[in-house]
Amino acid sequence: MGKSVSMNLKVRDYTSRVLGVVKEKYGLKDKGSALDKFAELFGEEFVDEEIREEVIKEVIESCNRHMKKYGFRSRSVEDLRKLIEEE
């Protein structure tokens, strides 16, 4: 579990009922824990919780392959247009 942040929230009655159901369904101690569970279940649709190490390694390897193949050469606007139009 990550670092906690304290906040005072005002929510609609419906939201409170939803959090109450989540709290009971998962046997949680309070609605704050229910809100954490709700974010855990649906948060990845909006925000990545953290970047996994294998993703970082994949990006680094991809950059290294690109640099080996292309180096630091630059392309002209015309070359980029041709490349885009080919796809």
C-alpha positions in Angstrom: 0.0 0.0 0.0 1.3 3.4 -0.9 1.4 6.7 1.0 -1.9 8.0 2.4 -3.3 11.4 1.9 -5.9 12.8 4.3 -8.9 14.6 2.7 -12.3 15.9 3.7 -14.9 15.0 1.0 -18.5 16.0 0.3 -20.2 13.4 -1.9 -23.7 12.8 -3.1 -26.0 10.4 -1.3 -25.7 7.9 -4.2 -21.9 8.0 -4.0 -22.1 7.3 -0.3 -24.4 4.3 -0.9 -22.0 2.9 -3.5 -19.1 3.2 -1.2 -21.2 1.6 1.6 -21.9 -1.4 -0.7 -18.2 -1.7 -1.7 -17.2 -1.5 2.0 -19.6 -4.4 2.9 -18.8 -6.5 -0.2 -15.1 -6.5 0.5 -15.3 -6.4 4.3 -13.5 -3.1 4.6 -13.4 -1.1 7.8 -14.6 2.3 6.5 -15.7 4.2 3.4 -12.2 5.6 2.9 -11.0 2.0 2.4 -13.9 1.4 0.1 -12.9 4.4 -2.0 -9.3 3.0 -2.2 -10.8 -0.4 -3.4 -13.0 1.4 -5.9 -9.9 3.2 -7.3 -8.0 -0.1 -7.3 -10.7 -1.7 -9.4 -11.4 1.1 -11.9 -8.5 3.5 -11.7 -6.3 1.9 -14.4 -8.9 3.1 -17.0 -7.7 6.6 -16.2 -4.3 6.5 -14.6 -1.4 4.0 -14.5 -0.7 3.3 -10.9 3.0 2.9 -11.5 5.3 2.0 -14.3 6.5 -1.6 -14.1 10.2 -2.3 -14.4 9.8 -4.5 -17.4 8.1 -1.7 -19.3 11.0 0.6 -18.5 13.5 -2.0 -19.7 11.4 -2.5 -22.9 11.5 1.3 -23.6 15.2 1.5 -23.0 15.9 -1.5 -25.2 13.7 0.0 -28.0 15.6 3.3 -27.7 18.9 1.5 -27.9 17.9 -0.5 -31.0 16.7 2.7 -32.6 20.0 4.5 -31.8 22.1 1.6 -33.2 20.1 1.6 -36.4 19.7 5.3 -36.9 22.0 7.2 -34.6 21.5 10.9 -34.2 20.9 11.6 -37.9 18.1 14.1 -38.7 15.6 13.9 -41.5 14.3 16.7 -43.7 10.7 17.6 -43.8 10.4 16.1 -47.3 11.8 12.7 -46.1 9.3 12.7 -43.2 6.4 13.5 -45.6 7.4 10.6 -47.8 7.7 8.3 -44.9 4.2 9.3 -43.6 2.6 9.0 -47.0 4.0 5.5 -47.5 2.0 4.2 -44.5 
